[in-house]
Amino acid sequence: MRPRPRHVFFFALGLAVLGAAASACSDTQGTGTGPGGANEDAGTDAPAAVTLRIDPPETTLTLDLSGTAPAIPHRAYAKREGEAEVDVTSEVEWFVGNPALADVVGGNVSVKGIGGKSKVFATYDGVTAEASLTLTLRGDVFLPGTDASTKASFDAAPADPDPANAPALEYPEDGVVLPANLPPIEAQWTPGGDSNVYRVRITSPDILDITLFTTGRELVFPADVWTKVAQSSPDVAVSLSVDGLGPNAMLRAGSPRSLTVASDGIDESAIYVWQSSTGSFRVLDIIKGTDVPLPTNSPALSSGQPCSGCHRISRDGKRFAYSFDGGNFNFGALAYDDTQKLYASTISPSPAVRGTYAAFNPLEDNTRPAMIYTSPDNVPQNTPGTVRLLLVDPDTNQPIANNLAEAIGELPTAVGHATLMPDWSPGGDFVVFTAYDNNSNYVRLLGDDTVLGSIVEMSVKYMADGSFQFGTPKVLVAAPPAPGTNPDTGENNVLPSISPDGAAISFTRADGWWSIKTQQSLINLSGRIAVVRRSDGTVLELGRGAPNGPEKVWSSTWSQWAPSVGKKWVWLAYASERPYGHKLTPQNTPACGLVQGQRQCKQLWITALDREKLAAGTADPSQPAFWIPGQSITAQYVSPQWTVAVIDAPK
């Protein structure tokens, strides 16, 4: 067969056509009744075999950031044995393998303004042919203080021989995985010598080559550019690099980092968090990038109130419970009022009701409203006592018949019968909690602190008489005995949270007492996030498998799952003291209410967990975390509760 022309298009700025190259391509063939199949019973009167080809067989198109280009014409040609080839362009069925990239009508391919690779297909008489399509998105963005002459200076600059002068990326972290619908992130970097202008590049072979010029040490990607990046290369790592140029006009080339924008997005949800630096509850909408006060009519929850943390919210976002006034544990509850568009008080906090860490029955519409929470003994700090789980009506605080005490009594003595921090599964069929031995160890503050804690689960069933029946407890994660007689050095497993599919439990693992042994002690800063798989009890400490690595150093705590899962990823939020570029570090942390040994303000972060690794094996399923947009850099956020959003945050 004679070679056919391979068309190469280049549309950048002026949309100029650069030319064409020749290449040969074999035909996609098929015979008989199906694509590529054969009719074994075909006789001499059977139709002759058909071959089908598309011209051009390969197309490479470079788009500028406007993403516009004329339609790319394709023709389809069919040939039967012994017959001349005929043009069947108008008779074939055309389609594009990746419809997000382009449309095809009558052989004319119309691009949608993003980069990527796909196939163009044509089907005729049971035979399918294909042609390749490669779209490269390329362009320059000049931010204030830069222009085309800045680009020319970078292009002409000789390399600086000293690599120490190169800028170094601080954020995002290398290898981070971001959800498809996350707002534009902010890149941050060290200046690198005396550099005063920077070139930021996002590249992916044959798909992306975008360069941004700026004079700052950080850059929030323009929304339109970020959207095109996310759409052009889903689930494929792209390279992010920063180069510098200083007064000596020498090029300082920084080392690249990789980032991946997943095809999985984050659902319509919100994080309800205690902002301890202002004494208020906040609602974070991750996708809108907003941070607004919790709408409520409860006078106890006005800004500036004493500690009201240890809060929990129902999985449908309509019920809310909290502890008020710090160690006094006055317990309050709210329910969302759709008419008023706020959380209305159902149980007002008072010394008469002491409780914390509530979990709500997710099946209340089909069974009955119910709330399980931690009830501490009313004893002075640092004196013996215990904590137990109670089951009540969240509107009236009246007890609901159950066998909780009897079921918990079946726990081994070594695990302990002091129980707190419950979570109720999305399917409503089991609960998890932390248990510890209060007979051997009492803690600073009942209801909040633990020692040598274990993670336990129990089945739960709603009965016809309106009661709840709990099954025999199962220890998922048992705290090993402390070395010697000092529980300060023992493993502590606290704050369990159930994944949206019920298959895994995340929790905080710490060394020693959680969180303060005595009122004068420093906060336990050894917290890191771990996950236990319910099917086999495998515990996976997150943080790329480094048992003494950064997650432990950064005091990462209070993990909470996104309400839904993606095809490849599930998302886990937590509070952490990890640095956010150069804007928030132990060296420049603002006055945000640091207490008892904290090094910097806690902020909220999210890590993507690989679902396949989470379901089997022992490999760390986590990816480097990303900072949640919309937070105030001068505030401290603790105890995120991630659930379905029921309020509309301002845009």
C-alpha positions, 0 to 999 in steps of 0.5 A: 500500500502506498504511504499516506500523508500524516497531518500535523497541525500547529495552532498557537497564537496565530494558529499556523499550520506547520506542515505534514509528514509522511508515514505508513499505516496498516489498515484495520481489517475485519470480515464476516458478520462482526468487527474483525470476525469471520463467517466460517460458513461463508460460501462463494456468494458471501460478501467480499471481505472489507477493509476500512481506513481513516485518513489522516491516521495520526493527527497532532495539534498544538493549541494555545490557551484559548483552546480554539482551532478549526475542525480537523477533517477526517475521511473514511475509505472502504475497500472490498476484495477485487473492488476499488476503494470508495469514500464512505465518510458519510456512511460510517458511524464516527465517535471519539474514544474520549468525548471530553477531548473532542467531538466528531460529526461527519468526520470533522473533529472539533476540539474542546480546548484541552490537551490529551490523547484519544482515538477517532473511530469509524465503523462501517459494515461491522468493521472499525478503523481508528486514527490517533489524536494528540492535542498539546495545550501550550501557552504563556501567562504573564502575571503582574510585573512580567511581560514577553520580555521576561520570557525572552530573558529566561530563554536567553539566560545562561545556566547558573553553575551553583545549584544552591541558587535555584528556587525550591518548591515548598508546596505542593508536596511531591507526589500529591493527588488532588481531586478533580474539582479542587479550586486552584492551588497556590504554589510556594517556593524559596527564592533561590539566591537573589532571584527576583522573577520566576518561571513556573512550568506545568508540563506533561509529555505531548499534553501540557506545556504551560508557563507562568511568569511572576515576581512573587514567591507564591502563585495561585494558578489562574482559575481558567488555566487550572481547569484546563490542567485538571481536564487535560491530564486526569489521573496522570502525574504532571511536572511542576517546576520553578526557575529563577532569574536574578540581577546577574541574569543567570538561569537558576533551574529548580528541581521539578515535583509531580502532582496528579489531578484525579478524575475523582472529585469531592462530592457536595459536602462540608467540613464542620470544624472547631476554630479554637483560636476564635472560639467558634464553629466554622463550616468549610466548603472545600470546593467553593473555598469558603469558611463561614460561621456555623448558622445556629440560634444557640446562645452558647455557640456565639463566637468567643465561647469557651472550648466547645470542641469534641463535636460530632455531626450526623452523616446526613448533616442534620444533627450536631452535638458538642461539649461546652465549657471545656473540662466541665463537659456540659453537653448540647445538641442541635438539629437543622431547621430547614425553614430558618436555615440554621441549626436549632438547639434541642438540648441546651448545655448545662451542668445537669447533662455531661457528655461528649463525642456523640454519634447519631443513628444514620437510619433514624428515618426508618427506625428512630432518632438515637444518639450514642455519646460518652458520659464521664463521671463527675469527679475532679481532674486527675482522680479515679473515675470512668467513662461509659457510652449512653444511648439517648434520644437526641431531641429529648435526651431521654434514655433508649432501652439497650444492652450497651453496658452488658455488651461492653462488660464482655471486653477483656479486662486487659482492654478495659471497660472505660469507653468513649469516642463512638462512631456509628457506621453509614449502614447503621449496623455497627459502632466503633469506639475507644476502650481503656482500662480505667482501673489501672490508669486514670486520666487527667480529664474523663471524657477527653483523655485516654491511656493505652486505648484500643479500637473496638467495634460492636454490631447494633440492631434496631428491635421491634420494641424500639430498643437497640441490641448490641453484639459481642464486642470485637477488638480491632486494634489492641493497645499492647502493654506499655513497656515496664510500668510507665503508660507514658511510653505505651501505644494509644489508639483513639478517635476512630472514624468509619469509612463511607463504605464501612470497610475501614476505620481511621484513627489517631495513634499516639505514644503515651497519654492522650492528650494531656497527662496532667493539667501542666503537661505538654500536649501529646504531639506524637499523633499520626493517622492510621487505618485498620481494615475490618476484614483482616485487622491489618493496620496501616500507618499513613505517611509513606510507611515512615514510622518515625516520619513527618506525620508523627512530628507534625501532630496529625489528629482527628481524621475524618472521611469524605462522605463518598468514595471515588473510582480510584481514591477516597479522601481523608481529612485531618488536623495537622501542624505540618507546614504550609509552604513558607506561609505557615511554619513553626518559625512564623506561626501567628498568634492563634492560641498556641498552648502547651507545647504546640509549635504552630497553628493546626490547619486542615489537610486532606490525603488521597487513599488508594482504594486498591491498597486500602482493600488489600496488602500492607502498603501505605495507601496514602498520598502526600496531603494537600492544604484545604483552600479557604482556611484563615492562615492566622487561625487554628482548626481542630477536630474536622467533621466531614459530612454531607452539606445542608447549608449553602455557603456564600460564594 
